[in-house]
Amino acid sequence: MALIARSLGPEGYAWYALAGTMAAFTAAVLLQPVHQALGRFLSRDASLAAALARLIIQLAAQLTGIALIAEIAFHFRWPALAGLALAALVLGLAQNAFDFSAQHASARLQPARYALIYVLKAALLLVAALLLWRVGLGAAYAVALVGMASLLAILIAGRQGWIGLMSARLDTGMRQRVKTFCLPLGMSILVSNALLFADRFVLAAAAPAQDLGAYAAVGDLAQQSLGFLFGSLYLAWYPRMVVAHEHAAGESQRLASRYAMLAMAVLLPATLGFGLLGGPLTNVFFGAAYADTSAQVWWPISLTVALAGIRMYFLDIGLYLTSRMGLQLRNVSIAAILVILLDLWWIPIHGAAGAAWAAVAGQCFALVMSAMTSRGILRWHMPWRQAWPALPACGLMAVVILNLDGQDLTALVVKIVLGGLVYGLVMLALDGAGCRNWLRSVWRAGRGR
């Protein structure tokens, strides 16, 4: 991502970000509910994966027609955007097909295959970014290359979920369950994307392209780091919670408490550290051209991603388990309307900073709504004895980071390593999240072999 941002510059990255947003507003709305249904219902029906894979191919054909129509419109009305619609189509289809393969590995409780899929994608993305950096291609090529990396990762390591798609069939009952789950979820994802990304379109209309590029770059980096942590924990724990919800309600509550504890121990220092490292991260990843706008939006974007992750990957799990997707749709719809109104008010006055703080306000509102709606389904209880050590550990980590100078790569690595080391040592000394007992049990198990 850093190579792409440096290669395109803030203005070029603005067009790249708009293409990615177009992909999110089209492919994600239709395809993401499909692989969410895979994780929710695969434990009930082994043929579900192949049937949903066939549905993805059918929806992809429809999206191709939409992209071709958009390309014709761009050719006549906005020549500068020529090629972006098809590139966005490739990105959207590839990313959601990749997510389907990863969801299949997660739902089958196959962590090795899940890890291999992601490692391959990371390696292929690096190759694509290096090619873009060396050759100097434009935004449309950047979008297409990122999409192709996901497709190649599927072909090499993620084919299992697509086997038998021509012959799989679902019974009437399962088809109705999937439909009832997917339709409101699709609308909810549409509105959630509006909540997350509508500000980019308002910025494109009301602010310089350079501001949009820098704002989007920080947002994408936060999503690819903090968002990835939230999503990884969710994919690791959600299939277990689905099985527990179906067969053992008490186990479901125990898993929820443990999930919340481990997530806090990882995500609280990650969010704080990401916010504190804004200066060196901007310098190392993006360069001086992004610095002014990044300094204004770094902290609010960090908070936005963290709040969105808490809502989507924790509080909304109860709604997923009970298939109350209509309530989720209502929550994010109200929040999205609030964000769009704030964007129209604050962006013309404050530019990118206005968009960032409007996003924080919207996510706070959505989080409160979700907490109220899901109350009584799962209790995200964390034992205070295991939870409190994270607070002094984060405090000492922040002191270490703030007292280290430098903005270059070496300084960034030193701050990350020393900050992480201090946090880990304090958590270990105070047995935060039960980590000391866990290490002791692992040591004993290793000696017993």
N, C-alpha and C positions, 0 to 999 in steps of 0.2 A: 504493500500500500504506500509506503514511503517513497519507493521508486516511482510509482505511478504519479503521486502528488508532485514530486520534484520534476518529473518529466513534463507533465502537462502545465504546471504553474497554477496559481489560484484561479485564473479565468478559465483555463482548460478544464480544471477539476470541477468547476461549477457545472459545465455541460456533462461531464462524467457523472456527477451526483444526480443531475436531473434524469439522466437515463436510468440510473439505478432506482430512483424513486418511481419512475414509470413502470419498471419491472415489478416493484413492490405493490403498486396499485392495481396491477393486472394479474400477473401470474400468481402472486402470493394469495390474493383474495380467492382465486378459484382452486389452487392446488394445495395450499397449506392446510385447509380443513381436511383434505384427503389423508395426508400423512399423520395429522393429529388423530383422525379416526383409526388409523392403523395402530397407534400406540394404545388407544382406549379399548379397542375390541379384539385385538389379535389373540388375546388369551382365550376368547370364546370360540373363535372360528379360524382354523388353520388355513383355509382357502381364501381368507380375507385379503392377504397381501397381493396375490395375483389379480384378484378382481379389482382392487383399487389401482393397481399398476395399469390395468387396461383403461380405467376411467381417466387416469392422468394423460394417457396418450390421446384419448378422445378430446379432452379439454385442450391439450396442446395444439391439436389441429384447428380448433376454433380460435385460439389466441393467435395463431399464425395469420388467419384471415384478418383479424383486427389490426395486427401490426402492418400488414400490407396496405390496408386502407389508410392507416396513419402515415405511412411512408409517402403515399400519393399526396396526402394533404400537406405534409412537410415540403415536398418537392415544389408545390405551387405557392404556398403561403410563407414558409420559413425555411428557405434553402440552407441556412446555416445548421439546421437540425437534421439534414438529410443523412440517413443511415443510422440515426440514434434509435428509432423505433424498432428496427430489426435487431440491432445490437442489444437493446433492452429486452426484447423477446428471448434471445439466446440466453442472456443472463438470468432472466426470471425462470425460464423452463429448466435450465441447467441447475440453478441453485435449489429449486424445489424438488427436482428429481434426486439431487444429492441428499437433501434433507429426508426424502422418502427412504433412501437406502440406509442412511444413518439411523432413522427411526426404527427400521426393520431390525437392524442389528441390536439396537437398544431394547426393543420389545422382546426379542428372542434371548435377552441376557447374554450377549456375545461380546464382551468388552474388547477382546483382541481384534475382532473384525471391525468393530466400531473405531478403535484407535487407528488401525491400518488405513481405513478410508480417509480419516482426517489428516494423517501424516502424508499420505499421497497427495491429497489436495494442496496441502501447504507447500510441498516440494514443487508441484506443477505451477502453483501461483508464483513462486519465486522465479521459475524459468520464464513465465509469461512477463513478469515485471522487468526482468533483466532484458528480455527481447525488446520490450517497449522502450526501455531506457537507452539501449544501444542504437536502435533504429530510428527513434523519434516519431512514432506513429501518433495519430490523433485520438480524440476521446472515444469515437465510435469503435476503433480498433481495440482500445483498452478494455471497453466493456465486453466486446466479443471474446477477447483472450481470457478474461477472468471467467466467463461462462464456459469456455472450452476446458479450462482446468477442472471444473466440477464434473463435466461430462467424462473426461478421461479417467478421473478417479472412480467414477461409477463403473466404467467398462473394465477397469483393472481389478477392483476389489469389492464393488458393491452390486454385483449382478444378482445375488440370491433372492432379493425381494421381487425380482421381475420374472422369475422362472414360472412357466405355466400360465401366463396371463391370457392366452387365447382360449383356454378350456375351463378356467375357474368360474364357478357359479356360487351365488349367495342365495340362501333361502329367503322367503318373503319377510320373515321376522327380522333377520339381520339387516336386510336391505332397508327396512323401515327405521331401525335403530340408527344406522349410519346416516340416513337422510335427515332424521330428526336432530342428530348431533351436528351435521355439517352445515346445513342451511343457515341457522342463526349464527354459527361460528364464523362462516364466511362473511356475513354482514358485520360481525364484531371485528374481524380482522381488517375489513375495509375501513371501518371507523377508527380502529386503533392506528392504522397507517396514516389516516388523516391527522390523528392526534400527534403522531411522531414526526410526520414529514410535510404537512401542509405549509409549515413556515418556510420551506425551501421555495415553494412557488411564489409566496408573497414576497420573499427576499428577491427572487429573480425579477419581479415586477417593480419593486420599490427601492432596491439598493444596487450598488455596483456589483458586477459579476465577481470581482475580486473578493468582496465581503462574503458572498454566497459560497465561493470556493473554499475559503478558509474556514467558515462556519461548518460546512459539510465535511471537510477533512477532519476536523476535531471530533465531530459527531460520529463519523465512520470509525475513527480510531477508538473512541470510547466504546462503540458498539462491538467492535471486533476484539476488544480486550475484556472490559467489564461485562458486556453483553454475552460474550462467549463463556465466561466463568459461570454466569447465572444459567445459561442454557445448558452447559455441560452437567452441572449439578442436577438440573431438572431432568435431563434425559437419563441420568444414572439412577435417580430415585423414583421417578414417576411410574415406570412399569411395575416396580415392587408395590407401590401404593395402590395401583389398580388391582393387582392380584389380591392384596390384603383387603381392599374394600369389597371385593366380590365374595371373599370367603371367610374373613376374620376381622371384624370391626375393631376389636381391641388391638390387634397387631397394626392396623392402619393408624391408630392414634399414636402408638409407640414409635412407628416409623416417622410420623409427622414431627414429633418432638425431636427426634434425633436429627432429622433432616434440617430443621430450623437451627439447631445448635451448631452443626457442622457448617452450615451456610453462613451463619453470622461470623464464625471464626475465620472464614476465608474471605467473605465479601466485604466486611467492615474495613479491614486493613487495606484490601485491594482498592476500594473506592477512595479512602483517605489518601493512600499513596499515589493514586492516579491524579488526584487533585493537586497534591503538593508538588508533583513532578512536572507540572504543566510547562514551565519554562524550558528545561532541558529536553523534554520530549518533543516540543515544537521545534527547537533548534536542530535536534538530531534527525527527526523524521521528515520535517517539511521544509526547513530553511527560513531565512530571514523574511522572505516575501509573505509568509503567513503570520508573522509574529504579532503584529499590532492587533488584528482581529482575534487571534487565538487568545491573547491575554485577557480580552474582554469576556470571552464565552467559556473558558476552560472549566471553571468551577460549576456554573449552572448546568452545563452539558453533562458533567460528571454526575451531578445530583439527579438530573433527568433520567439518565440511563439506569442508575441505581434504583430510583423509585419505580420506574417502569418494570425492571426486573423483579422487584419485590411483589408488585401487583400481579404480573403475568405468571410468574413461576412459583409463587407461594400462595397468595391469598385466593387466586382464581382456581387453584387446584380443586377446592371443594366444589366449585361450580362445574368443573370438568367431570368429576366423579359422579355427580348427580345429574349430569346432562342439563343443567339450568343455563344454557347458553343465551337464552333470551335476556336474562338478568345481566349477564356480562355485556351484551350489546347495549342495553339501556345505560349502564354505567359509563362505558367509553364514549357513547354518543353524546351524553351531556358534557363530559369533559372535553371532547373534541370541539363542540360548539364554543365552549368557553375559550379554548386555545385560539381558535380562528378569530374570534372577536378581539382577543388581546393582541394577536398578531396584526390585525388591521389597524389597531390603535397604536401599538408601541413601535412596530418596525419603521413606519415613516418618521418617527421621532428619534428613536434610539438605534436603529439599524439592527445589526446582528445581535447585539446585547439584548435588545428588546425581544427578539425571537427566542433567545435562550431562556430568559426569565419567564416568558409566557409559557414555555414548555414545562418549566418547573412547576408553575402554578397549576397547569392542567394535570400533570401527573400526581401532584398532591391531592387534588380533588378526586381523581379517579381511584387513587389508593384508598382514600377514606370511604368512598362509595363501595368499593370491593370488600373492604373489611366489614362494613355493616351488612352487606348482602350475604357473605359467606359465614357469618357468625353462627355458631352452633353445629356446623358440619364437621370441621376439623379445628382442634385447639392447638395453636402453634405455641405450646408451652415450652419454655426453656428453664431448666433448674438454675436458679440464681447462683448457686455455689460454683457451677461450671461456666456460667455466662460472664460473671463480673471480671475475671482476669483479662478478657479481651479489651476492656477499657483502659487500664494502665498500660497494657502492652501497646495499644495504638498510640497512647500519649507519648511513651518513650520513643516509639518509632518516629513520630512526628518531630520530636526534639532533635533526633539524630539527623533526619533529612534536612531540617531547616538550618542546622549548624554546619552543613557541608556546602562549600562553595563550588562554582563551576557549572557550565552549561553544555560542555562537549560530551562525546560518547563515553569517555573514561569516567567523567564525573557522574554521568547518569548511571552507569553500571555500579560504581562504588555506592551511590545512594541507594540503589535497589538492593544490593547485596547486604550492606550494613543495616539498612532499615528492616529488611526481612529477617536478618539474623537476630536483631534485637527483639523483634516481635516474637519470633519462635522461641527464643530462650526464656522470655518472660512467661509465655504461655506454658512452656514445659515446667518451669519452676513452680508456677501456681496451679498446675494441672488444669489449665483451661480446656473446656470441651472434652475433658477426660483423656487428653492426649497422652499423659504420662502413664496412666493405667493401660491405655491401648498399646503403647510401645512395650510396656512390660509383658503384656500377653503375647505380643508378636515375638519377643525375645525368647520367652519360655517355649512357645510353639516351635521356634526354630531349633532350640537346643534339644527338644524332644524327638526330633526326626532322626 
